[in-house]
């Protein structure tokens, strides 16, 4: 494990979000974290994985038609 552990404030700065949002991600178990005693810390790779797993890619009209056809 070569990852440096980040605080919630540091993760919030990387995500350009508030520390409260990061605490909510932890409470909802939507981001991987490490407990160090009573402290919560994050690996940089876990933050990158969270960003990648929530990436939204644009769809072309053809893909949208195919998707809507599958749903309906």
Secondary structure by P-SEA (a helix, b strand, c coil): ccbbbbcaaaaaaaacccaaaaaaaaaaccbbbbbcccbbbbbaaaaaaaaaaabbbbbcaaaaaaaaaaac
